[in-house]
Amino acid sequence: MNDLISRKYQMKLVKSVHDAIWEEYKSYKEVSIYIDKWHESDQWNNNWENFQIYLKDSGDIDLLRTLHSMSGNDLLKVAIEMGVDTPDFIPMIPTFKNELKSDFKTAYDTFTKAFKQIETDPSLAVGLANSALESIIKEILKDERINSKVKGNETLYKLTSIILKEFNILDNDHPIEIKTIGSSLLSISQSIEKLRSEKTDFHGKTKDDYLINDTVFTYFVVNSVTTVGLFLNSYFKTKFPKPTKIDDEHDDLPF
């Protein structure tokens, strides 16, 4: 992962992480305690440490220099834990989170948990991302203007099949390219669902089963969820715009 994080991007990320940590803890003491929890060292291995903690002349932590001494991988983990957006790895996440926060509270909470688990528990992040996309589709299908209704136990693949049918994306009258893209959306949902069921420890695994543990693949999955989720929500709002509220207020004029 370190090779994927450019030096230029690390420079930008450090500033955002620095500000987020100070916003969260607000004192040198609390900041030092937090950073210590990330610090690892081994005096028996040539005094190895995963990063260097720098101090100012006053003896307080120099957070900016300390963050710059971190590897790209550790810096990214801190950024994710602090809720700092990482657009170079999940390009649409700010837009996605804003959309969810306003329209899909359950999905927003689930996706936020998934995002924070990408580096520490890739398997869990995939499962939560799958659940977030399920929540988005279920919420859309609750709209009374949509004919198909769900029972609540549908899989992500089934939910995607229903909503694509409702949106008429797979209609035979559409150009083959549009139908192909629609089928691809269905394949993406099916693959995310299969990864959750077969390549994570959600359903129990043995030592010989393959589990997702490479964060690169986890970013790929979460990016797929943001892409599909944003498209479905955008299409829904276009095809089924919110009804205009009628102003019932009247003036006091007698005519």
Long-range contacts (C-beta under 8 A, 24 or more apart in sequence): 1-72, 1-73, 1-76, 1-215, 1-216, 2-71, 2-72, 2-73, 4-72, 4-89, 4-216, 5-72, 5-73, 5-75, 5-76, 5-88, 6-88, 9-88, 10-68, 10-72, 10-75, 13-75, 13-76, 13-79, 13-84, 13-86, 14-64, 14-67, 14-68, 14-75, 16-79, 16-84, 16-85, 17-67, 17-75, 17-78, 17-79, 17-82, 17-84, 18-63, 18-64, 18-67, 20-79, 20-82, 20-83, 20-84, 21-63, 21-78, 21-82, 22-63, 24-82, 28-60, 28-61, 31-61, 31-63, 32-60, 32-61, 35-61, 35-63, 35-66, 38-70, 38-74, 38-77, 38-78, 50-74, 73-119, 76-119, 77-119, 77-120, 80-115, 80-116, 80-118, 80-119, 81-116, 83-112, 83-116, 89-219, 89-223, 90-115, 90-219, 90-222, 90-223, 90-226, 91-223, 92-223, 92-226, 92-227, 92-230, 93-226, 95-230, 96-226, 96-229, 96-230, 99-229, 99-230, 99-233, 100-132, 100-136, 100-229, 103-139, 103-233, 104-135, 104-136, 104-139, 104-233, 106-135, 106-139, 107-132, 107-133, 107-135, 107-136, 107-139, 107-229, 110-135, 111-225, 114-222, 114-225, 115-222, 118-215, 118-218, 118-219, 118-222, 119-215, 122-212, 122-213, 122-214, 122-215, 122-217, 122-218, 123-199, 123-200, 123-201, 123-202, 123-211, 123-212, 123-213, 124-200, 125-218, 125-221, 125-222, 126-192, 126-195, 126-196, 126-199, 126-200, 126-212, 126-218, 126-221, 126-222, 127-196, 127-200, 127-202, 129-192, 129-221, 129-222, 129-225, 130-156, 130-192, 130-193, 130-195, 130-196, 130-225, 132-225, 132-229, 133-189, 133-192, 133-225, 133-228, 133-229, 134-159, 136-229, 136-232, 136-233, 137-162, 137-163, 137-232, 140-232, 140-233, 140-236, 141-166, 143-236, 143-240, 145-240, 146-240, 155-193, 156-189, 156-190, 156-192, 156-193, 157-186, 157-189, 157-190, 157-193, 159-189, 160-185, 160-186, 160-189, 160-190, 160-228, 161-186, 163-232, 167-232, 167-235, 167-236, 167-239, 169-235, 185-228, 185-231, 188-224, 188-228, 189-228, 192-221, 192-224, 192-225, 195-221
